[in-house]
Amino acid sequence: MPTYEPDFRLDGYDAVNDKVADQFRQHIEIEQDMLTLLAEHHTEDAEHSFYVMHNRAVTWGIPGEPQLIALHLKRDTAARTFRFAHKELPLPSTAQSWLIARGCPEEKILLPEGVGTTPANQATRALEKRLRSDGDHFALLTSYTHDTEPMQTTVLLRAIEKAPLPFRVLLEEVDTDAWTHTLREGGFATVEAATQWWERHWNGEAIPLPAASPAARHTKAPDVPALTARPTPPRGPSR
């Protein structure tokens, strides 16, 4: 994994107003030296930049918080000003989905070879691809990133539109010896059932995820942001 800071390409640019400047400083600049660039894409007209970054500072904060940042920079090249949108997300595929929903081509924001862990199997690759393209049909309810052995990330999603199994749990497990990861998905009819599985899993029970059929393709409702964070009670193990 690279350790270099991202280049936001803002030399000669100012935030469009003081509020944006303060927010950019608070959410991005203050920890810029702790950000590791994982993937980036810049449009040829220089008006848009998209980033997937890992924030190393999160590992010293509240246990379980998402460690990835998806950032969309929007520049006015004539006025030399910029705006931005960002979201803290738990998995590369969820960060990529958030950026893709905002206009970034999928093939341009994939993690380069050698960055992060490698998918351990084809099922993981297929699920990650589906999340990148269909992830904006789900709202992010909560997640928990466990960054010590065993390295795991759990994610709870809710379908934005009506679905037979509207609640989904994602479980990513990292093999630190092979430096690979697997990603699995389970479907639940109620949030209570998903929460029960979550709590039993983090209590150490080896219980399988119930099968989840792929979400039906449909048009995203207007003005519904992809993977909107809305914390709910299930978290993870205490440290």
N, C-alpha and C positions, 0 to 999 in steps of 0.2 A: 504494500500500500504506500503511495507517495506521501511525503510529509510536507510538501510545499504549500504555501498559502495561495489562495485563488487571486487572480488579477481581475478586479472588477471593471477595469477599463474606464475609469471615471476621471482621469486627468483632464483638467479643463472644464469639468462639469460641476455644477452645484445642484443641490436638491431643489426641487421646484418651490418649496416653501420651508419655513422653520420647523413646522410640525414633521414633515418628511425627514428633514435633516436630523432631528432629535430621535425619531424612530429608527432611522438607519444606524445611527450611532449606538443606540441602546440594544438593538437586536442583532446587528451584524458587526459593526466596526469594533465594538468594545472587546470582542473575542476573536478578532480576525486572525491573530497570531496562533490561535488554537484550532483554526479551521483547516481541514485537509480536503483538497479538491479531489473529487471522485470522477466527475464527468462535467462537461461544459459544452455549450453550443452558442454561437454568436451569428446573428443574421448578417447577410452581406451588406445591408444598409446601415449596420451598427446601431439600429434602433432597439434591438432586443438582445438580451443575454440570459441564458438559462444555466443554472448551476445545481449540481448535487454535491453536498459537502458533508463531511463528518466533523462534528464539534467535540473535540477531546475534552473540553471543559465540563461537559455534562457528566462525565464519569465521576466528578467530585461533588456533584450536586445531589438532588433528590434521587434516591435509588429508583431505577426503572424508567426514568424519563426518556423520551425519544432522543436519539443521538444524531440524526440526520437532519439537514436543513435543505429544503428546496427553495431556491431564490430565482425570481424573475425580475430582472432590471429592465426598465423601459426608459429610453432616452429620447429627448427632443434634440435632434442634432442641429437644428437651426438656432434654438434658444440656448443650447448647451446646458440643459437641465435634465434631471432624472427623477423618476418615481420608482417604487419597488413594491413587490409583494413577496411574502415568504411564508413558509409553513414548516414547523418541526414535525418530522414524520419518522416512523420506526424502521422501515425497510427501504432498500433502494427502489424496489418496484412501486411502492406507494409514493415515494418522492418523484419518481419518473412519471407516474400517472398524473400527479398534480401539475407537473410542468407540461405534459402532453395536452392536458385539458386546456392549457393556456396558450397553445399554439406551437409548442416545440415539436418538431418531427421526432417520432419514436426512435428512428435509427440514429439520430444525432445525439441522443442523451444516454445511450447504453454505456455501461461501465467498460472501459478498455480492458483488454486481456491483461491479467496480472494485478488488477486493482480489486482489492477485497478478496473474499473467498469465492471459489468456483462452484457452480451448481453440481451436486453429486450425481444427478441422474436426469433423464429426459423429463420425468414427471415434474421435477422442480423447475426446469426451464419452461415447460409448457404453462405451468401455473403462473410463473412470473410474467410471461408474455401476456396471459389473459388479464392479470391484474393491471398491467400497464395500459391495456386498451379498454378494459371494462371497469377499472378501479373507480372511475368517476360516477359509477352507478351506486356507490356505497358511501355511507358516512362513517368516519372513524369515530368510534365510541371511546375506546381506551386502548392502551398498549402497555407492555412491560418488557424492558430490555434488561436481561441479566447478563452482564459483561464479564463475569468470572465463571470458572467451571462449575457446572456445565453451561456453556454459552448458549442462551436461548432467547428468542423474542416471541412473545405472544401478542396477537392483535385481535381486537374485537370490532367487527364491522356490522353495520345495519344497511339493508337495501333501501335506497331512496324511494323506489316505487314498489308496488305490491309484488311479493314473491312467495313461493311455497315455503322456502326456508330462508326467512329474511335476515337471520343473524348468522354471521360467519366468524369462525375463529381460525386464524392463521397461526401456525407454529413453525418457526424457523429454528433449526438446531445446527450448530457449527461443530465440525470435527476439527479440533485444533491441531491434530497430528497431520492429517491429510490436507488441511486448510481448504476444506470444502464445506458446503452447507446443503441441507435438505429443507424444503418448504412444503408443508401439507396444509390442507384446508378441511374444516368440518362445518356442516350445516346444522342449524338449530331452528326450531319453530318459534321459540320464545327466548327472551333475554334471560329468564330465570334458568332455563336449561343450559344456555351457554355459560352463564355465571357458575352454575354448579360444576360443569366440566372444568372450567378455569380453576376454581378453588381446589378441586380434587387433584388436578394436575400439579399445581404448585405445592400441594401437601405431600407430593411424592408418589402418588398412585400412577401406575403405568396403565392408563386407560386410552383406548384408541379414539381417534376423532371420528364421529359419524360421517358417513359419506355425504358429499354435497354436490349436486349436479351443477354444471356451469350455469351462470346467470344468463337469462335470455337477453339477447341484444335488443336495445331499445334506445330511444332518444332521451338524452338527459334533460330533465326539466330546466327551464330557463332560470338563470340566477341562482342555481343551487351549486355551491362550491364543491369541488371534488374533495372527498376525504376530510370533511370538516371535523375538527377535534371537538369532542363533547365527553369529558371524563365521566366514567361511571364507576361504581364501587370496586369491582374486581381489580386487583393489582398483582402483586407477586410476593415472593418470600421476604421476610424481614431480614435485615442485615445485623 
